[in-house]
Amino acid sequence: MSQVDGIDNLVASRIVLKTSIENSRALASAFDSTGQRLEGMKQRLPSLEAAVRHVPRKKCTFVAIREHIDRAIGPAAAVLKVYDIIQELQKSLLSHPCSDLSTYLLMVKQLEESLKFLADNCRLAIQWLEAILEFLEDNAVHDDLYISNVNKSLSILQELQATDKHARLGGGILCAALHKLEIEFKQILVENRICGVLDSFSSSIRNQASIAPSPLPVAVIQKLQAIVERLDADNRLEKCISTYVEVRCLNTMRSFQALDLDYLNQSFNEFDDVQDVECYVDQWCKHLQLAVKQVFETEYKLCSNVFEKNGPEVWMDCFAKIVTQSGILSFLRFGKKITECKNDPVKLMKLLDIFATLDNLRVDFNRLFGGSACFEIQTMTRDLLKGVVNGACEIFWELPIQVELQRRISPPLDGSVPRLVSFVTDYCNHLLGDDYRPLLTQILTIQQSWKQEKCQEELVTNQIYYIIKQIGLNLDAWSKAHYDLTLSYLFMMNNHCHFCSLKGTNLGGLMGDSWLKAHEQYRDYYMTLYLRESWGKIFASLSQERGIVGDLVKKRLKSFNEEFDHMYQKQSNWVVPCEDLRLKMCKIVVQAYVPVYRSYLQDYGFQAETDASPSRHVKYTTQGLEAMLSSLFQPKLNKSGSTKHNRLIGKIKDIVTDNFRLTLMAV
């Protein structure tokens, strides 16, 4: 980065020096032309003075005309003296300002004063000479030589009086000198650009987000101030500001190159999902903070310093042009586009992130962009904030309705926890966290104030209660959708277990210990029902009754094998996501029913062995049966080896169902 900056500085310096040389040549030519013209005037001025002094003694017999002549001689003599000063100054101004800026500025000021003094004295002398001519005409004095000398003197003085005007026109002495100052102003800005402040993005955000880089050195700022003051005195402030904005905008945009802000101009509309661009929202939040707290803060301070003597309206207008042209509006437009995207739960999180960023920058925005010059920025910021608040509230208030609308969908065929339950509980935990809960409460309060409604406490928690209530009603409806009663029990056990696992979370803390304990009781209750209605009934057929004979033993073993195979095959696709619960259930089944099977084989198994094919009746060994029962309810592995459950939990955008997202838009 530093090597590129060095090359750019050399290129810029070369351009400025080339321009300076060309302007110096033009100035020298102008000086030569002006010098020749003034030299001719100088040669004629002594004859003018002699003629004016000689006239009253030779030609005029009137006392009144002598007074006019005496008054004209003083300004005419002053013209001769100031002319010498102007000649010296024009030679000195051939040098470049960078050699000694303070001296050059002083000479420009002296030149202006000398030109003004010259013009003023010429005007006075002209007035008295015109009075002489008028007197001669009124008194019918006919002296052609005398009148000719007076007219010639008037012509010379009028030409000298126009020197100030000519000096300010293109190619004039003063114009060329001021142009050199403009070039020097730009050169100083180019040589003192602040580059590379955003190279270490991560550390800047973490450690220096509230500290802007130091402005230019004091000596540099003083040089810029002095040039601005001189140019302002000659009505060249607009040109000065234009140059300043151009250079500083270029500097700002070069700083932003390290951030790769192309995503700000990405096109998307209200039908797009925020999920597709949520990574950009995260970048936007960090980049906007960095832009405001470092880049724009620096420009604000520098504008204030450089144009301080010109008043706040001037430097704030200059600052507004810099931030507007360098990208602040692109940041605001991107945020507005996010508010216009399709509504879904992920969008609520992103809107809260945007609001957090705007709220964190609120003081900075008010200070930096609070002036009338930043009206467009203020308007777009208000529109963005309004879109964020209304959009977030709309999604949040609709969440319970959207949960209720999912009641029509079918429950998972494997008896596991539905996607919606996993998503909603995880989602509510996020909303109740320290990062989002204060923001959501603040947003809801803001919208209430806009509607002039009374502020209600616990807006967030009341809505979360209602959402969880709707989830409970959904589970009741889904459990009845299972035609297999055993699967229904397993389904309810899994979901109550899921709610038990919320202990120690934000949502669990909100719902309370009594709520968690109730779910623990329901979990155990449905587990008991499941075990009794499934494996309990099967192993009950192996009742040990005295006096049963071989055919009955064989019949019971055959019936047991068929029922066990059917139950095992059916339940081999069922899932218990909680590993602890799964191990507990398998252990209970093994400990409760395998001993029954072992005992039955020990007491009656020998009767089945009299058959030519005893394996037809004793299909499973005790160890084999135990292994099969211990392998039940395992989550199915995908090709990458991760479980279906793990694929769903923890990835919000993956676990939000299409129906849930679409119904949000339908309301």
VENQUI-V967699 format. One record per residue. N is the residue number from 1. SS is DSSP state (H for helix, E for strand, C for the rest). PSI is psi as a letter, one per 40 degrees, with the letter a starting at -180 (* if undefined). NEAR is the number of other C-alpha atoms within 10 Angstrom. Layout:
# VENQUI-V967699
n=N ss=SS psi=PSI near=NEAR
n=N ss=SS psi=PSI near=NEAR
This chain:
# VENQUI-V967699
n=1 ss=C psi=d near=9
n=2 ss=H psi=d near=9
n=3 ss=H psi=d near=8
n=4 ss=H psi=d near=9
n=5 ss=H psi=d near=15
n=6 ss=H psi=d near=12
n=7 ss=H psi=d near=11
n=8 ss=H psi=d near=14
n=9 ss=H psi=d near=17
n=10 ss=H psi=d near=14
n=11 ss=H psi=d near=12
n=12 ss=H psi=d near=16
n=13 ss=H psi=d near=17
n=14 ss=H psi=d near=12
n=15 ss=H psi=d near=12
n=16 ss=H psi=d near=17
n=17 ss=H psi=d near=16
n=18 ss=H psi=d near=12
n=19 ss=H psi=d near=14
n=20 ss=H psi=d near=18
n=21 ss=H psi=d near=13
n=22 ss=H psi=d near=12
n=23 ss=H psi=d near=19
n=24 ss=H psi=d near=20
n=25 ss=H psi=d near=13
n=26 ss=H psi=d near=17
n=27 ss=H psi=d near=24
n=28 ss=H psi=d near=20
n=29 ss=H psi=d near=15
n=30 ss=H psi=d near=19
n=31 ss=H psi=d near=22
n=32 ss=H psi=d near=14
n=33 ss=H psi=d near=13
n=34 ss=H psi=d near=20
n=35 ss=H psi=d near=17
n=36 ss=H psi=d near=12
n=37 ss=H psi=d near=13
n=38 ss=H psi=d near=20
n=39 ss=H psi=d near=15
n=40 ss=H psi=d near=12
n=41 ss=H psi=d near=18
n=42 ss=H psi=d near=18
n=43 ss=H psi=d near=10
n=44 ss=H psi=e near=14
n=45 ss=H psi=d near=19
n=46 ss=H psi=d near=14
n=47 ss=H psi=d near=13
n=48 ss=H psi=d near=21
n=49 ss=H psi=d near=16
n=50 ss=H psi=d near=11
n=51 ss=H psi=d near=16
n=52 ss=H psi=d near=22
n=53 ss=H psi=d near=16
n=54 ss=H psi=d near=14
n=55 ss=H psi=d near=19
n=56 ss=H psi=d near=18
n=57 ss=H psi=d near=10
n=58 ss=H psi=d near=9
n=59 ss=C psi=d near=11
n=60 ss=C psi=h near=16
n=61 ss=C psi=e near=11
n=62 ss=C psi=h near=11
n=63 ss=H psi=d near=9
n=64 ss=H psi=d near=11
n=65 ss=H psi=d near=19
n=66 ss=H psi=d near=18
n=67 ss=H psi=d near=13
n=68 ss=H psi=d near=18
n=69 ss=H psi=d near=20
n=70 ss=H psi=d near=14
n=71 ss=H psi=d near=15
n=72 ss=H psi=d near=25
n=73 ss=H psi=d near=20
n=74 ss=H psi=d near=14
n=75 ss=H psi=d near=20
n=76 ss=H psi=d near=24
n=77 ss=H psi=d near=16
n=78 ss=H psi=d near=15
n=79 ss=H psi=d near=24
n=80 ss=H psi=d near=15
n=81 ss=H psi=d near=12
n=82 ss=H psi=d near=18
n=83 ss=H psi=d near=20
n=84 ss=H psi=d near=14
n=85 ss=H psi=d near=14
n=86 ss=H psi=d near=22
n=87 ss=H psi=d near=16
n=88 ss=H psi=d near=12
n=89 ss=H psi=d near=18
n=90 ss=H psi=d near=23
n=91 ss=H psi=d near=14
n=92 ss=H psi=d near=14
n=93 ss=C psi=e near=24
n=94 ss=C psi=d near=19
n=95 ss=C psi=i near=14
n=96 ss=C psi=i near=19
n=97 ss=H psi=d near=19
n=98 ss=H psi=d near=16
n=99 ss=H psi=d near=9
n=100 ss=C psi=g near=10
n=101 ss=H psi=d near=16
n=102 ss=H psi=d near=14
n=103 ss=H psi=d near=14
n=104 ss=H psi=d near=21
n=105 ss=H psi=d near=21
n=106 ss=H psi=d near=12
n=107 ss=H psi=d near=19
n=108 ss=H psi=d near=22
n=109 ss=H psi=d near=15
n=110 ss=H psi=d near=15
n=111 ss=H psi=d near=25
n=112 ss=H psi=d near=19
n=113 ss=H psi=d near=15
n=114 ss=H psi=d near=21
n=115 ss=H psi=d near=24
n=116 ss=H psi=d near=17
n=117 ss=H psi=d near=19
n=118 ss=H psi=d near=26
n=119 ss=H psi=d near=22
n=120 ss=H psi=d near=15
n=121 ss=H psi=d near=23
n=122 ss=H psi=d near=25
n=123 ss=H psi=d near=19
n=124 ss=H psi=d near=18
n=125 ss=H psi=d near=27
n=126 ss=H psi=d near=23
n=127 ss=H psi=d near=15
n=128 ss=H psi=d near=21
n=129 ss=H psi=d near=24
n=130 ss=H psi=d near=17
n=131 ss=H psi=d near=16
n=132 ss=H psi=d near=21
n=133 ss=H psi=d near=17
n=134 ss=H psi=d near=12
n=135 ss=H psi=d near=16
n=136 ss=H psi=d near=17
n=137 ss=H psi=d near=12
n=138 ss=H psi=d near=9
n=139 ss=C psi=e near=10
n=140 ss=C psi=f near=9
n=141 ss=C psi=h near=14
n=142 ss=C psi=g near=10
n=143 ss=C psi=g near=11
n=144 ss=H psi=d near=9
n=145 ss=H psi=d near=11
n=146 ss=H psi=d near=21
n=147 ss=H psi=d near=17
n=148 ss=H psi=d near=11
n=149 ss=H psi=d near=16
n=150 ss=H psi=d near=21
n=151 ss=H psi=d near=15
n=152 ss=H psi=d near=14
n=153 ss=H psi=d near=24
n=154 ss=H psi=d near=21
n=155 ss=H psi=d near=13
n=156 ss=H psi=d near=20
n=157 ss=H psi=d near=26
n=158 ss=H psi=d near=16
n=159 ss=H psi=d near=15
n=160 ss=H psi=d near=24
n=161 ss=H psi=d near=22
n=162 ss=C psi=e near=14
n=163 ss=H psi=d near=19
n=164 ss=H psi=d near=21
n=165 ss=H psi=d near=15
n=166 ss=H psi=d near=16
n=167 ss=H psi=d near=21
n=168 ss=H psi=e near=17
n=169 ss=C psi=i near=12
n=170 ss=C psi=h near=14
n=171 ss=C psi=e near=20
n=172 ss=C psi=i near=21
n=173 ss=H psi=d near=30
n=174 ss=H psi=d near=25
n=175 ss=H psi=d near=18
n=176 ss=H psi=d near=24
n=177 ss=H psi=d near=28
n=178 ss=H psi=d near=19
n=179 ss=H psi=d near=18
n=180 ss=H psi=d near=23
n=181 ss=H psi=d near=26
n=182 ss=H psi=d near=20
n=183 ss=H psi=d near=21
n=184 ss=H psi=d near=22
n=185 ss=H psi=d near=22
n=186 ss=H psi=d near=20
n=187 ss=H psi=d near=19
n=188 ss=H psi=d near=17
n=189 ss=H psi=d near=19
n=190 ss=H psi=d near=21
n=191 ss=H psi=e near=15
n=192 ss=C psi=f near=15
n=193 ss=C psi=i near=17
n=194 ss=C psi=h near=19
n=195 ss=C psi=i near=15
n=196 ss=C psi=e near=16
n=197 ss=C psi=e near=16
n=198 ss=C psi=e near=21
n=199 ss=C psi=d near=15
n=200 ss=C psi=g near=11
n=201 ss=H psi=d near=16
n=202 ss=H psi=d near=13
n=203 ss=H psi=d near=11
n=204 ss=H psi=d near=17
n=205 ss=H psi=d near=18
n=206 ss=H psi=d near=10
n=207 ss=H psi=d near=9
n=208 ss=H psi=f near=15
n=209 ss=C psi=d near=18
n=210 ss=C psi=e near=17
n=211 ss=C psi=h near=14
n=212 ss=C psi=i near=20
n=213 ss=C psi=i near=15
n=214 ss=C psi=i near=12
n=215 ss=C psi=a near=19
n=216 ss=C psi=i near=18
n=217 ss=C psi=i near=9
n=218 ss=H psi=d near=10
n=219 ss=H psi=d near=9
n=220 ss=H psi=d near=14
n=221 ss=H psi=d near=19
n=222 ss=H psi=d near=14
n=223 ss=H psi=d near=17
n=224 ss=H psi=d near=21
n=225 ss=H psi=d near=19
n=226 ss=H psi=d near=18
n=227 ss=H psi=d near=23
n=228 ss=H psi=d near=23
n=229 ss=H psi=d near=18
n=230 ss=H psi=d near=18
n=231 ss=H psi=d near=20
n=232 ss=H psi=d near=15
n=233 ss=H psi=d near=11
n=234 ss=C psi=f near=14
n=235 ss=C psi=f near=10
n=236 ss=C psi=f near=16
n=237 ss=H psi=d near=19
n=238 ss=H psi=d near=13
n=239 ss=H psi=d near=13
n=240 ss=H psi=d near=20
n=241 ss=H psi=d near=19
n=242 ss=H psi=d near=13
n=243 ss=H psi=d near=17
n=244 ss=H psi=d near=21
n=245 ss=H psi=d near=21
n=246 ss=H psi=d near=16
n=247 ss=H psi=d near=16
n=248 ss=H psi=d near=22
n=249 ss=H psi=d near=21
n=250 ss=H psi=d near=16
n=251 ss=H psi=d near=21
n=252 ss=H psi=d near=24
n=253 ss=H psi=d near=15
n=254 ss=H psi=d near=17
n=255 ss=H psi=d near=18
n=256 ss=H psi=e near=22
n=257 ss=H psi=d near=13
n=258 ss=H psi=e near=15
n=259 ss=H psi=e near=16
n=260 ss=C psi=g near=10
n=261 ss=C psi=f near=17
n=262 ss=H psi=d near=8
n=263 ss=H psi=d near=15
n=264 ss=H psi=d near=19
n=265 ss=H psi=e near=11
n=266 ss=C psi=h near=11
n=267 ss=C psi=h near=9
n=268 ss=C psi=i near=16
n=269 ss=C psi=a near=12
n=270 ss=C psi=e near=13
n=271 ss=C psi=e near=11
n=272 ss=C psi=i near=15
n=273 ss=C psi=h near=19
n=274 ss=H psi=d near=28
n=275 ss=H psi=d near=19
n=276 ss=H psi=d near=10
n=277 ss=C psi=e near=15
n=278 ss=H psi=d near=17
n=279 ss=H psi=d near=11
n=280 ss=H psi=d near=17
n=281 ss=H psi=d near=21
n=282 ss=H psi=d near=13
n=283 ss=H psi=d near=14
n=284 ss=H psi=d near=22
n=285 ss=H psi=d near=19
n=286 ss=H psi=d near=17
n=287 ss=H psi=d near=20
n=288 ss=H psi=d near=19
n=289 ss=H psi=d near=20
n=290 ss=H psi=d near=25
n=291 ss=H psi=d near=23
n=292 ss=H psi=d near=22
n=293 ss=H psi=d near=22
n=294 ss=H psi=c near=22
n=295 ss=H psi=d near=23
n=296 ss=H psi=d near=24
n=297 ss=H psi=d near=22
n=298 ss=H psi=d near=21
n=299 ss=H psi=d near=25
n=300 ss=H psi=d near=22
n=301 ss=H psi=d near=17
n=302 ss=H psi=d near=19
n=303 ss=H psi=d near=25
n=304 ss=H psi=d near=19
n=305 ss=H psi=d near=18
n=306 ss=H psi=d near=22
n=307 ss=C psi=f near=23
n=308 ss=H psi=d near=15
n=309 ss=H psi=e near=14
n=310 ss=H psi=e near=15
n=311 ss=C psi=i near=10
n=312 ss=H psi=d near=14
n=313 ss=H psi=d near=14
n=314 ss=H psi=d near=18
n=315 ss=H psi=d near=23
n=316 ss=H psi=d near=23
n=317 ss=H psi=d near=16
n=318 ss=H psi=d near=22
n=319 ss=H psi=d near=29
n=320 ss=H psi=d near=26
n=321 ss=H psi=d near=18
n=322 ss=H psi=d near=25
n=323 ss=H psi=d near=26
n=324 ss=H psi=d near=15
n=325 ss=H psi=d near=17
n=326 ss=H psi=e near=21
n=327 ss=C psi=e near=17
n=328 ss=H psi=d near=17
n=329 ss=H psi=d near=17
n=330 ss=H psi=d near=16
n=331 ss=H psi=d near=19
n=332 ss=H psi=d near=20
n=333 ss=H psi=d near=16
n=334 ss=H psi=d near=20
n=335 ss=H psi=d near=25
n=336 ss=H psi=d near=19
n=337 ss=H psi=d near=18
n=338 ss=H psi=d near=27
n=339 ss=H psi=d near=26
n=340 ss=C psi=e near=18
n=341 ss=C psi=i near=18
n=342 ss=C psi=h near=18
n=343 ss=C psi=h near=25
n=344 ss=C psi=i near=24
n=345 ss=H psi=d near=23
n=346 ss=H psi=d near=18
n=347 ss=H psi=d near=21
n=348 ss=H psi=d near=23
n=349 ss=H psi=d near=19
n=350 ss=H psi=d near=23
n=351 ss=H psi=d near=25
n=352 ss=H psi=d near=23
n=353 ss=H psi=d near=20
n=354 ss=H psi=d near=23
n=355 ss=H psi=d near=23
n=356 ss=H psi=d near=18
n=357 ss=H psi=d near=16
n=358 ss=H psi=d near=19
n=359 ss=H psi=d near=14
n=360 ss=H psi=d near=12
n=361 ss=C psi=e near=17
n=362 ss=H psi=d near=12
n=363 ss=H psi=d near=12
n=364 ss=H psi=d near=18
n=365 ss=H psi=d near=17
n=366 ss=H psi=d near=11
n=367 ss=H psi=d near=12
n=368 ss=H psi=d near=21
n=369 ss=C psi=f near=21
n=370 ss=C psi=e near=15
n=371 ss=C psi=i near=16
n=372 ss=H psi=d near=13
n=373 ss=H psi=d near=18
n=374 ss=H psi=f near=18
n=375 ss=H psi=d near=13
n=376 ss=H psi=d near=14
n=377 ss=H psi=d near=21
n=378 ss=H psi=d near=17
n=379 ss=H psi=d near=10
n=380 ss=H psi=d near=16
n=381 ss=H psi=d near=20
n=382 ss=H psi=d near=13
n=383 ss=H psi=d near=15
n=384 ss=H psi=d near=22
n=385 ss=H psi=d near=21
n=386 ss=H psi=d near=17
n=387 ss=H psi=d near=19
n=388 ss=H psi=d near=25
n=389 ss=H psi=d near=22
n=390 ss=H psi=d near=17
n=391 ss=H psi=d near=20
n=392 ss=H psi=d near=25
n=393 ss=H psi=d near=20
n=394 ss=H psi=d near=15
n=395 ss=H psi=d near=19
n=396 ss=H psi=d near=19
n=397 ss=H psi=d near=14
n=398 ss=H psi=e near=17
n=399 ss=H psi=d near=21
n=400 ss=H psi=d near=20
n=401 ss=H psi=d near=15
n=402 ss=H psi=d near=22
n=403 ss=H psi=d near=22
n=404 ss=H psi=d near=16
n=405 ss=H psi=d near=16
n=406 ss=H psi=e near=17
n=407 ss=H psi=d near=17
n=408 ss=H psi=e near=11
n=409 ss=C psi=i near=12
n=410 ss=C psi=i near=13
n=411 ss=C psi=i near=23
n=412 ss=C psi=h near=15
n=413 ss=C psi=e near=13
n=414 ss=C psi=e near=19
n=415 ss=C psi=e near=26
n=416 ss=C psi=a near=24
n=417 ss=C psi=h near=24
n=418 ss=C psi=i near=20
n=419 ss=H psi=d near=17
n=420 ss=H psi=d near=19
n=421 ss=H psi=d near=20
n=422 ss=H psi=d near=20
n=423 ss=H psi=d near=22
n=424 ss=H psi=d near=22
n=425 ss=H psi=d near=21
n=426 ss=H psi=d near=19
n=427 ss=H psi=d near=18
n=428 ss=H psi=d near=20
n=429 ss=H psi=d near=21
n=430 ss=H psi=d near=17
n=431 ss=H psi=d near=25
n=432 ss=C psi=e near=20
n=433 ss=C psi=i near=13
n=434 ss=C psi=d near=11
n=435 ss=C psi=d near=13
n=436 ss=C psi=d near=17
n=437 ss=H psi=d near=18
n=438 ss=H psi=d near=15
n=439 ss=H psi=d near=17
n=440 ss=H psi=d near=25
n=441 ss=H psi=d near=17
n=442 ss=H psi=d near=14
n=443 ss=H psi=d near=20
n=444 ss=H psi=d near=22
n=445 ss=H psi=d near=20
n=446 ss=H psi=d near=18
n=447 ss=H psi=d near=16
n=448 ss=H psi=d near=14
n=449 ss=H psi=d near=12
n=450 ss=H psi=d near=10
n=451 ss=C psi=e near=9
n=452 ss=C psi=f near=9
n=453 ss=C psi=i near=11
n=454 ss=C psi=h near=9
n=455 ss=C psi=h near=13
n=456 ss=C psi=h near=10
n=457 ss=C psi=i near=10
n=458 ss=C psi=f near=10
n=459 ss=H psi=d near=13
n=460 ss=H psi=d near=19
n=461 ss=H psi=d near=18
n=462 ss=H psi=d near=10
n=463 ss=H psi=d near=17
n=464 ss=H psi=d near=24
n=465 ss=H psi=d near=16
n=466 ss=H psi=d near=14
n=467 ss=H psi=d near=22
n=468 ss=H psi=d near=19
n=469 ss=H psi=d near=14
n=470 ss=H psi=d near=20
n=471 ss=H psi=d near=21
n=472 ss=H psi=d near=16
n=473 ss=H psi=d near=13
n=474 ss=H psi=d near=21
n=475 ss=H psi=d near=20
n=476 ss=H psi=d near=13
n=477 ss=H psi=d near=16
n=478 ss=H psi=d near=20
n=479 ss=H psi=d near=20
n=480 ss=H psi=e near=13
n=481 ss=H psi=e near=15
n=482 ss=C psi=h near=18
n=483 ss=C psi=d near=9
n=484 ss=C psi=h near=10
n=485 ss=H psi=d near=16
n=486 ss=H psi=d near=20
n=487 ss=H psi=d near=22
n=488 ss=H psi=d near=22
n=489 ss=H psi=d near=23
n=490 ss=H psi=d near=25
n=491 ss=H psi=d near=31
n=492 ss=H psi=d near=24
n=493 ss=H psi=d near=28
n=494 ss=H psi=d near=25
n=495 ss=H psi=d near=24
n=496 ss=H psi=d near=24
n=497 ss=H psi=d near=23
n=498 ss=H psi=d near=21
n=499 ss=H psi=d near=21
n=500 ss=H psi=d near=21
n=501 ss=C psi=e near=15
n=502 ss=C psi=e near=17
n=503 ss=C psi=h near=18
n=504 ss=C psi=e near=11
n=505 ss=C psi=i near=15
n=506 ss=H psi=d near=18
n=507 ss=H psi=d near=24
n=508 ss=H psi=d near=18
n=509 ss=H psi=d near=15
n=510 ss=H psi=d near=16
n=511 ss=H psi=d near=17
n=512 ss=C psi=i near=11
n=513 ss=H psi=d near=14
n=514 ss=H psi=d near=9
n=515 ss=H psi=d near=15
n=516 ss=H psi=d near=20
n=517 ss=H psi=d near=14
n=518 ss=H psi=d near=13
n=519 ss=H psi=d near=20
n=520 ss=H psi=d near=18
n=521 ss=H psi=d near=15
n=522 ss=H psi=d near=18
n=523 ss=H psi=d near=24
n=524 ss=H psi=d near=15
n=525 ss=H psi=d near=15
n=526 ss=H psi=d near=20
n=527 ss=H psi=d near=21
n=528 ss=H psi=d near=16
n=529 ss=H psi=d near=17
n=530 ss=H psi=d near=22
n=531 ss=H psi=d near=18
n=532 ss=H psi=d near=15
n=533 ss=H psi=e near=15
n=534 ss=H psi=c near=17
n=535 ss=H psi=d near=19
n=536 ss=H psi=d near=16
n=537 ss=H psi=d near=12
n=538 ss=H psi=d near=18
n=539 ss=H psi=e near=18
n=540 ss=H psi=d near=14
n=541 ss=C psi=e near=13
n=542 ss=C psi=f near=18
n=543 ss=C psi=i near=11
n=544 ss=C psi=g near=14
n=545 ss=C psi=i near=7
n=546 ss=C psi=i near=7
n=547 ss=C psi=e near=6
n=548 ss=C psi=i near=11
n=549 ss=C psi=i near=11
n=550 ss=H psi=d near=17
n=551 ss=H psi=d near=12
n=552 ss=H psi=d near=13
n=553 ss=H psi=d near=21
n=554 ss=H psi=d near=21
n=555 ss=H psi=d near=13
n=556 ss=H psi=d near=16
n=557 ss=H psi=d near=24
n=558 ss=H psi=d near=16
n=559 ss=H psi=d near=16
n=560 ss=H psi=d near=21
n=561 ss=H psi=d near=18
n=562 ss=H psi=d near=14
n=563 ss=H psi=d near=17
n=564 ss=H psi=d near=17
n=565 ss=H psi=d near=12
n=566 ss=H psi=d near=12
n=567 ss=H psi=d near=14
n=568 ss=H psi=d near=17
n=569 ss=H psi=d near=11
n=570 ss=H psi=d near=12
n=571 ss=H psi=e near=17
n=572 ss=C psi=e near=18
n=573 ss=C psi=e near=15
n=574 ss=C psi=i near=22
n=575 ss=C psi=i near=23
n=576 ss=C psi=g near=25
n=577 ss=C psi=d near=22
n=578 ss=C psi=h near=19
n=579 ss=H psi=d near=12
n=580 ss=H psi=d near=9
n=581 ss=H psi=d near=17
n=582 ss=H psi=d near=19
n=583 ss=H psi=d near=17
n=584 ss=H psi=d near=13
n=585 ss=H psi=d near=21
n=586 ss=H psi=d near=19
n=587 ss=H psi=d near=14
n=588 ss=H psi=d near=14
n=589 ss=H psi=d near=17
n=590 ss=H psi=d near=18
n=591 ss=H psi=d near=12
n=592 ss=H psi=d near=15
n=593 ss=H psi=d near=18
n=594 ss=H psi=d near=18
n=595 ss=H psi=d near=13
n=596 ss=H psi=d near=18
n=597 ss=H psi=d near=21
n=598 ss=H psi=d near=15
n=599 ss=H psi=d near=14
n=600 ss=H psi=d near=17
n=601 ss=H psi=d near=19
n=602 ss=H psi=d near=10
n=603 ss=H psi=d near=12
n=604 ss=H psi=e near=18
n=605 ss=H psi=d near=19
n=606 ss=H psi=d near=14
n=607 ss=H psi=d near=17
n=608 ss=H psi=d near=23
n=609 ss=C psi=e near=16
n=610 ss=C psi=e near=10
n=611 ss=C psi=i near=14
n=612 ss=C psi=d near=8
n=613 ss=C psi=g near=10
n=614 ss=H psi=d near=15
n=615 ss=H psi=e near=12
n=616 ss=H psi=d near=15
n=617 ss=C psi=d near=20
n=618 ss=C psi=g near=19
n=619 ss=C psi=d near=15
n=620 ss=C psi=h near=14
n=621 ss=C psi=i near=13
n=622 ss=H psi=d near=16
n=623 ss=H psi=d near=10
n=624 ss=H psi=d near=11
n=625 ss=H psi=d near=17
n=626 ss=H psi=d near=19
n=627 ss=H psi=d near=13
n=628 ss=H psi=d near=14
n=629 ss=H psi=d near=19
n=630 ss=H psi=e near=19
n=631 ss=C psi=e near=12
n=632 ss=C psi=i near=19
n=633 ss=C psi=e near=23
n=634 ss=C psi=h near=18
n=635 ss=C psi=i near=21
n=636 ss=C psi=h near=15
n=637 ss=E psi=i near=12
n=638 ss=C psi=a near=10
n=639 ss=C psi=d near=7
n=640 ss=C psi=e near=6
n=641 ss=C psi=e near=8
n=642 ss=C psi=i near=12
n=643 ss=E psi=i near=15
n=644 ss=H psi=d near=13
n=645 ss=H psi=d near=19
n=646 ss=H psi=d near=12
n=647 ss=H psi=d near=12
n=648 ss=H psi=d near=17
n=649 ss=C psi=h near=14
n=650 ss=C psi=e near=14
n=651 ss=C psi=g near=12
n=652 ss=H psi=d near=17
n=653 ss=H psi=e near=16
n=654 ss=H psi=d near=14
n=655 ss=H psi=e near=18
n=656 ss=C psi=h near=19
n=657 ss=C psi=i near=14
n=658 ss=H psi=d near=10
n=659 ss=H psi=d near=13
n=660 ss=H psi=d near=17
n=661 ss=H psi=d near=17
n=662 ss=H psi=d near=14
n=663 ss=H psi=d near=17
n=664 ss=H psi=d near=20
n=665 ss=H psi=d near=15
n=666 ss=H psi=d near=8
n=667 ss=C psi=* near=8
